[in-house]
């Protein structure tokens, strides 16, 4: 009987040791998964990666401005809401009349705004790249270059056509196309904004609840101000990116 008890105790100890080892390995595994990946260091020795990184920074800066200013860098026709100037995408100053779309080509307008913001910054990126490489390389850079900005359902595509050559001895590297793709929901959010504006211009209302039932990945809030202005906020839940704009449609005089 004593031997049997000793055997049972040894078995229990062994099981506890195994469970402890499994727990420790699990904790280590979770810790490794949660570790923040090291930031990639982009070297001037790789011109394409350098220009892509520089372009990405410029586009993200532009998007941060555009998202809170209803698609414009310098918004006009705005209303102050929670300390921000929100642009009217649909507006009328006549009571009981439906609004008029102020930006019927919203996606194309956003593309132009991104273009205007990033072009001088990308030009500076190339100058920095050239200046940094010149002590070690012979650098030739085309004076004329072309930049295209396109919104897609997946984000923003930037194509830069510019001749760039770096040479050291017999080692020659030439580039002519620099491409950058930024994942961002701006295209989809702008599409939803246009759908809301079209409904407001036609019916003086938009069914936010019905839309969110069909498309649960988005959250739409609207706030009605004292002067019959509606502030819309369209947010993609997964990315937490938010697009704001204002509408004044079928306004009712105060006191009614």
Phi, psi and omega per residue, in radians:
X1 nan -0.694 -3.137
X2 -1.131 -0.743 -3.138
X3 -1.087 -0.671 -3.138
X4 -1.121 -0.734 3.109
X5 -1.106 -0.726 3.108
X6 -1.082 -0.706 3.138
X7 -1.102 -0.744 3.132
X8 -1.112 -0.697 3.131
X9 -1.129 -0.749 3.125
X10 -1.105 -0.673 3.120
X11 -1.134 -0.718 3.118
X12 -1.122 -0.723 3.116
X13 -1.081 -0.744 3.140
X14 -1.076 -0.748 3.133
X15 -1.104 -0.736 3.123
X16 -1.090 -0.686 3.131
X17 -1.122 -0.771 3.135
X18 -1.094 -0.775 3.126
X19 -1.102 -0.677 3.113
X20 -1.112 -0.732 3.126
X21 -1.119 -0.731 3.108
X22 -1.082 -0.718 3.128
X23 -1.113 -0.763 -3.139
X24 -1.114 -0.794 3.128
X25 -1.072 -0.695 3.121
X26 -1.096 -0.734 3.134
X27 -1.121 -0.756 3.125
X28 -1.085 -0.739 -3.134
X29 -1.086 -0.796 3.119
X30 -1.096 -0.699 3.134
X31 -1.087 -0.739 -3.141
X32 -1.149 -0.663 3.127
X33 -1.147 -0.597 -3.084
X34 -1.476 -0.125 -3.140
X35 -1.101 2.355 3.116
X36 -1.254 2.223 3.135
X37 -1.105 2.545 3.142
X38 -1.192 2.422 3.138
X39 -1.157 2.391 3.136
X40 -1.307 2.281 3.107
X41 -1.591 2.025 -3.110
X42 -1.620 2.094 -3.090
X43 -1.688 2.613 3.065
X44 -1.164 -0.283 3.107
X45 -1.169 -0.280 3.081
X46 -2.047 1.493 -3.049
X47 -0.981 -0.676 -3.115
X48 -1.128 -0.772 3.127
X49 -1.168 -0.648 -3.137
X50 -1.130 -0.837 -3.134
X51 -1.172 -0.655 3.108
X52 -1.078 -0.790 3.133
X53 -1.107 -0.755 -3.131
X54 -1.147 -0.722 3.112
X55 -1.127 -0.746 3.140
X56 -1.030 -0.764 3.125
X57 -1.059 -0.739 -3.118
X58 -1.160 -0.737 3.138
X59 -1.134 -0.747 -3.138
X60 -1.122 -0.629 3.059
X61 -1.103 -0.786 3.131
X62 -1.074 -0.757 -3.123
X63 -1.123 -0.656 3.121
X64 -1.051 -0.635 3.119
X65 -1.322 -0.825 -3.055
X66 -1.100 -0.658 -3.066
X67 -1.121 -0.600 -3.119
X68 -1.615 -0.187 -3.120
X69 -1.989 0.493 2.995
X70 1.067 0.558 3.058
X71 1.689 0.074 -3.091
X72 -2.168 2.581 3.063
X73 -1.320 -0.743 3.137
X74 -2.162 1.499 -3.022
X75 -1.124 2.496 3.062
X76 -2.184 2.630 -3.080
X77 1.138 1.188 -2.999
X78 -2.096 2.945 3.005
X79 -2.306 2.449 3.138
X80 -1.422 2.208 3.139
X81 -2.509 2.044 -3.137
X82 0.918 0.741 3.073
X83 1.396 0.128 -3.127
X84 -2.123 2.526 3.041
X85 -1.502 1.900 -3.113
X86 -1.759 2.212 -3.106
X87 -1.365 2.572 3.008
X88 -1.422 2.137 3.008
X89 -1.632 -0.263 3.058
X90 -2.576 2.283 -2.978
X91 -2.654 2.526 2.908
X92 -2.569 2.520 3.081
X93 -1.824 0.188 -3.139
X94 -1.834 2.208 -3.131
X95 -1.080 2.485 3.062
X96 1.226 0.024 3.107
X97 -1.698 2.506 3.072
X98 -1.245 2.738 -3.026
X99 -1.362 2.882 3.093
X100 -1.939 2.287 -3.138
X101 -1.054 2.092 -3.114
X102 -1.541 -0.266 -3.094
X103 -2.509 1.228 -3.056
X104 -1.116 -0.432 3.102
X105 -1.928 1.097 -3.009
X106 -1.110 -0.779 -3.105
X107 -1.098 -0.793 3.110
X108 -1.107 -0.641 3.111
X109 -1.116 -0.749 3.118
X110 -1.118 -0.706 3.082
X111 -1.014 -0.765 3.136
X112 -1.150 -0.674 -3.136
X113 -1.158 -0.732 3.091
X114 -1.096 -0.752 3.121
X115 -0.994 -0.855 -3.109
X116 -1.079 -0.641 -3.094
X117 -1.298 -0.747 -2.986
X118 -1.499 -0.397 -3.031
X119 -1.025 -0.913 3.125
X120 -1.113 -0.526 3.133
X121 -1.275 -0.663 3.078
X122 -1.195 -0.657 3.065
X123 -1.010 -0.721 3.094
X124 -1.164 -0.610 3.093
X125 -1.029 -0.776 3.139
X126 -1.138 -0.685 3.131
X127 -1.131 -0.731 3.098
X128 -1.083 -0.762 3.129
X129 -1.058 -0.818 -3.125
X130 -1.095 -0.823 -3.110
X131 -1.094 -0.670 -3.112
X132 -1.230 -0.615 -3.085
X133 -1.436 -0.453 -2.989
X134 -1.009 -0.589 3.092
X135 -1.106 -0.378 -3.073
X136 -2.010 -0.298 -3.075
X137 -2.340 2.762 2.870
X138 -1.529 2.116 -3.026
X139 -2.038 2.277 3.028
X140 -2.111 2.230 -3.105
X141 -2.287 2.246 -3.136
X142 -1.068 2.387 -3.124
X143 -1.252 -0.680 -3.118
X144 -1.735 2.424 -3.136
X145 -2.612 2.828 -3.043
X146 -2.179 2.457 -3.126
X147 -2.282 2.291 3.058
X148 -2.176 2.431 3.132
X149 -2.149 2.225 -3.089
X150 -2.414 2.265 3.011
X151 -1.501 2.400 3.092
X152 -2.274 2.891 3.102
X153 -0.987 -0.381 -3.134
X154 -1.680 -0.233 -3.123
X155 2.721 -2.348 -3.073
X156 -2.195 2.262 3.087
X157 -1.909 2.256 3.106
X158 -2.104 2.182 3.071
X159 -2.083 2.230 3.125
X160 -2.090 2.134 3.068
X161 -1.845 1.909 3.132
X162 -2.724 2.293 3.112
X163 -1.311 2.280 3.131
X164 -2.519 2.170 -3.110
X165 -2.290 2.352 3.071
X166 -2.194 2.334 -3.050
X167 -2.395 2.383 3.024
X168 -2.466 1.888 -3.053
X169 1.163 -2.261 3.123
X170 -1.542 -0.032 -3.118
X171 -1.548 1.919 -3.106
X172 -2.109 2.267 3.072
X173 -2.202 2.228 -3.089
X174 -2.132 2.510 3.138
X175 -2.384 2.610 3.096
X176 -2.430 -0.364 -3.117
X177 -2.243 2.221 3.107
X178 -2.119 2.065 -3.071
X179 -2.035 2.457 3.094
X180 -2.404 2.299 3.074
X181 -2.096 2.158 3.133
X182 -1.978 2.133 3.087
X183 -1.345 2.141 -3.082
X184 -2.850 2.521 -3.096
X185 -1.493 0.247 -3.040
X186 -0.982 -0.675 -3.122
X187 -1.084 -0.866 -3.116
X188 -1.131 -0.711 3.139
X189 -1.136 -0.669 3.101
X190 -1.174 -0.654 3.078
X191 -1.067 -0.770 3.119
X192 -1.121 -0.722 3.111
X193 -1.028 -0.727 3.128
X194 -1.167 -0.635 3.097
X195 -1.126 -0.721 3.102
X196 -1.111 -0.809 -3.128
X197 -1.060 -0.760 -3.139
X198 -1.088 -0.671 3.113
X199 -1.193 -0.712 3.118
X200 -1.138 -0.679 -3.130
X201 -1.198 -0.464 -3.098
X202 -1.712 -0.753 -3.025
X203 -2.024 -0.052 -3.090
X204 1.109 0.432 -3.129
X205 -2.902 2.758 3.031
X206 -2.404 2.311 -3.098
X207 -1.444 1.577 -3.103
X208 -1.173 -0.704 -3.099
X209 -1.117 -0.801 3.120
X210 -1.061 -0.689 3.138
X211 -1.129 -0.787 -3.083
X212 -1.195 -0.483 3.064
X213 -1.162 -0.708 -3.139
X214 -1.333 -0.653 -3.105
X215 -2.137 1.381 -3.048
X216 -1.217 -0.145 3.141
X217 -1.349 -0.130 -3.137
X218 -2.049 2.607 3.066
X219 -2.145 2.175 -3.103
X220 -2.074 2.178 3.067
X221 -2.067 2.580 3.046
X222 -2.446 2.488 -3.096
X223 -2.244 2.214 -3.111
X224 -1.647 2.160 -3.140
X225 -1.558 3.095 -3.075
X226 -1.187 -0.392 -3.101
X227 -1.788 0.452 3.094
X228 1.214 0.314 3.009
X229 -1.495 2.411 3.081
X230 -1.943 2.171 3.066
X231 -1.667 2.082 3.115
X232 -1.777 2.445 3.026
X233 -2.231 2.077 3.135
X234 -1.966 2.071 -3.055
X235 -2.164 2.350 2.955
X236 -1.484 2.088 -2.997
X237 -1.108 -0.723 -3.055
X238 -1.100 -0.758 -3.081
X239 -1.671 -0.269 -3.090
X240 1.173 0.270 3.094
X241 -1.382 2.402 -2.987
X242 -2.282 2.360 3.122
X243 -2.060 2.174 -3.079
X244 -2.017 2.540 3.058
X245 -2.789 2.919 -3.092
X246 -2.073 2.644 3.102
X247 -2.397 2.385 2.994
X248 -2.242 1.789 -3.044
X249 -2.363 2.411 3.134
X250 0.883 0.848 -3.124
X251 -1.134 2.530 3.134
X252 -2.003 2.340 3.133
X253 -1.034 2.616 3.120
X254 -1.057 2.441 3.126
X255 1.728 -0.184 3.140
X256 -1.687 nan nan
